[in-house]
């Protein structure tokens, strides 16, 4: 490709589109299914139940410490499948490109997508590209859909949570949200702030292979953070949740940045963490399994479900007080994913 930026012609379906597919997408994403360039991918029958999800990514900036919009899209879709106990099988990739996007930036994103797919073992098997006129988009938007297989006997749902169940957070919270916010605002903080984006299907696989009947609910606390996800679990299960503030794992850099900016870490987005609702008798084993995985080395028990007021989430403070934690209201951190 001789041009250095995306042109409207790249979205025409003609020669320029074909060159973009051959010289960029297939160059980095090639696999036997995608290579056929048919209108849809044919996936062999798999034992178990089918899981399907879709998500769109409009993060700004598109490159940030710890990742980029491409890696985020792959990991986010894999994690949505994993939160239902599914083994991710394959992904689709839809790109909305703005005229004038630098082709080097696009290739950098595609290389990142390819690396994320290769490392996670989940390929891109279908895709589409559209180009919108300059000023009608914002560099690049990505839509990814994913298919996974839920093994027989696995039923993961927030409706399965029971009174007495223990809540485990797989690692430190707020890393992604505070990284994007400081990057957007041009704020330089001491310490290393970077996104936590990572795939969680390996960690989930370990949990379900060792204690399949002990895991009742899984949820990745992305937009709205841990607070909003816990409120959703409480509402769907018809139970209450009690959390311990001192137990919440937060990196010192994130805590310091939140204090300076007046933010509550509970509401910040995470892109590589999950909440697991576990039978109380298996909670310590689940915690050990998580901590044995690189993705869960900072896992911590943060609370439990109770038979209190349905849908209420309460956090207990170190001084003996408590406060109700509500879902996120408004949008304090735009364009985080």
N, C-alpha and C positions, 0 to 999 in steps of 0.2 A: 504494500500500500504506500503510494507516494505522498498522500495527504497526511498532515500531522494533526488534524482535528476531525471530529465527526461532522459529516455533511448530511443534509437532508437526503441525498442520494443513497446514503448507507441504509436508509430505512425503506427504500423503494421496492425491494424484492428483486431488483435487477442485478446487473453485473457487480456494482459496488457492494451490495449486500452479500453476494456470493463470495467476493474477495474477503470481506470482513469475517465471514464464517470460516472460510478456509485458512486464511492467513493469521487469524487471531484466536477464534474460539476453538476450532478443532486442533490447532497447534498446541493448545494447553489443556483442553478438556477431553481429548480424544479417548474413546472407548468403543468396543464393538457395537453397542446399541446406538450410541449417539452418531457414530460414523455413517450409519445408513441414511441419515438426514430425511427420514420419512416424517409424515405429518403427526405421528404419535409413536411412542415406544411400546413394544410388546414385551411384557414381563412374564416369565415362566410362572406357572402355578406354584404357590408356596403353602406348606401346611400351616394352619392357624387362621386367625381372623385378620382382616385387612384394617389398617389404620391409615387415615388420610388427613393431611393438614395443609394449610397454605398461609403465607404471611408476606407482608410487604415491608421494605426497608427504605427509609428516606433520611437516614442520619446525616447530620451536618456538624462538623466537617466529615468528608468521606474517608479521610485518613486520620487516625488518632493513635496515641500511644497504646500499644497492645493489640492493635488490629486495624481494620478498615471495613467499609460497608460490605465488601464481598465475603470476607471471613465471617462477619456477623450474620449474614443471610444464611450461610451454610449451617453454622452452629445453631442459630435460632430455630431453624426448621427441624434439624435433627433432635434438638432438645424437646420440641413440642411433641414429637413422636415418642420419645423416650419417657415423657411424663405420663403416658398411658400404658407404659410397659411394653411398647413396641420395639422390635429390632428394626432400625431404619434400613430400608432396602435401596431406595434411589430417590433422586430429586429432579425437579424441573427448574429451569432458570429463565425468567423473563426480565428483559432489560428495557427500560425507558431511558433513552439517551437524549440529552439536549444538544442541538446543533452547536458546534464550537467546542465540545468537550475534547480535551487533549487526548490524543490516541495513546500517548505514553501512560497517562493516568488510567485509561481504560485497560491497557495491557497489564499494568500493575495490579489492578483489581482482579482481572481474570486469572493471573498467575496465583494470586492469593486464594481465589476460589478453588483453583486446581489443587493447591497444596492442602487446603482444608478438606477437600474431598478425598484426596489420597491418604492423608493421615487418619481420617475417620473411617475409611473404607466404604464410603457412600458416594456413588458416582452421580454425575449429571447425565441424564439419559434423554432429555428433551429440552427444547428452549425456543425462545422467540426474541426478536429485537425490533423495537420501534424507535423512530427518531422524531422528536418534536422541534418546532422552530425555536431559535434563540429567544430566550425570555419567557418561554412557555413551560419550562421545566426548571430543574436546579441540578445541573450536571448529570446526575444519574439516579434513577430509582430502580430498585430491584424487587421482583416478586419471585419467591421460591415456593414450590409445593413439594410435599414429600409423601412417600408411601412407605409403610412399615408393616411388619407382621407381629401380631400379638400371640404369643404361644398359648396353647390350650391350658386352661386352669388359671390364667393370670387375669385378674380383674382389678384394675387400679382406677379409683374414682374418689372425688372428694365426698361423695355420698356414702362411702364405705367407712369413713372415720367413726370411731367409737369413743365414748366417754372413757377416760383413763389413758387413751393413746398418748404417746410421747411425740413431740415435734422436734425434728433434727434439721438444722440448717447446715448445708454441706460445706460452707466456708464463709469467709468474710463478706460483709454486705456493703453495697454502695459504691464499689470500685468503678463500675462502668459509668454510672450516672454522674459522679463527681468529676471523672476524667473528661467526659464530654462537655460538661458545664464550664470547667476551668479553661478548656481548650477553646471553646467558643468565645469566652470572655477575654481571652488573652491573659489570663491570670497565671503567674508563675508561683508555684508552691514548693516549699522544701519537701524533700522526700520524693519517692517514686510513685507517681499517680499513673496508673494505666488500666485499661479495660480488662475485665476478667473473662472476656469471651472465650469459651471453650465448649467442646461437645461433652455431653454427660451420659451418652448411651453406654459407655464402658462401665462407669460407676453403677448405673442402674442395672446392667447385666449382672454384675457381681452381687448386688443386693438380691435380685430375683432368683439367681441360681442357688444362693445359700440359704435365704430365708423367704421363699416365695409367698408363704402364707402370712408373713409378718408385716409386709408392706401394704398398707391400706390406701394411702393417698400419696401422690407425687405432684409437685407444682413448681414451675420455675418462676421466681418472682421478678419478672421483667418490668414493664411499665407499671408504675404504682408501687413497686418495691415489695418488701416483705410484709408491710402493714396491709396493703390492699389484698395480697394473696391470702393472708391469714383470715381476713374478713370474708373473702369468698369461700374459703374452706368452712368457716364457722356457719355461714349462711346456708351453704349447700348441705351440710351435715345436720343442721338443726341443733348444734351444740355451742358451747362457749369455749373460749380459749384464754388461758392464763399464761403470760410470758414473764420471764425474769430479765430485767434490763441488764443486770450484771453479766448475764450469760451470753449476750449478743456479741458475736465476733466481729470486730471492726478494726481495721488497720489504723495505727496512730495517725498516718498521713491523711486518711479519709476523715477521721474524727476531727483533726485540726482544721481541715478545709471546711468541713460542715460548720464548725463553730465560728469561723471567720465569716462565712457567707450566710449564716443564719438558717441552715438547712437541717432537716431531720433525716438521719441516715435510713430510718425505717421506710421512707418513701422514695428512696433513690433506686434507680433501675440496676438490675444485675443481669448479666448475660452468660454466666457460667456457674450458676448456683442453683440448687434445688432445695425445696422443703419436702421432707419425708415424714409422713404420719405413720408411726410404727406401734405395733403391739407392745405394751409396757414390758412384758417378760422378755422381749427380744431387742429392746432398745439399746442396751449396751453392746450387744453383738452387732447390731446395725451400725452403731457409731464406730466400732472397731473396723468393720468392713469398709466404711467410707474413708476412714483415716488411712487405710492401707493403700488407697488409690491416690494418685497424684492430684486428681480433681477434688478430692475430699479431705486433704491433709489437715485442714483447719476446721473440720466439722465440729459442731457443738450442739448439745441438747439445749433448746431455748425455751421450752414450755410444754404444756400438755392440754388436751381437750377435757372439758368438764361438763357436767350436767347442769350448768348454770343457765343464765338467760340466753336463749337461742340467738346465735348470730353476733354475740358480743365478744369483743377482744379486749382484754385488760392486760396492762403491763405493770408489773410490780417493781417499785424503785428500791434502791439500796437502803433508803432511810425508813422503809416500812410503809410508804404510801403506795397508791396505785392510781392509774388513770386509764380512761377508755381510749382505745386506739381505733379511729374511724378510717374508712377507705380514703384514698387520695381525692381531694376536691380540686378541680381546676387542673391546669397543666403548668407546673412551675419550671419544667425543664423541657422545652420543645426540641423536637427532632433528635431524640436520643437513640432511636433504632429505626 
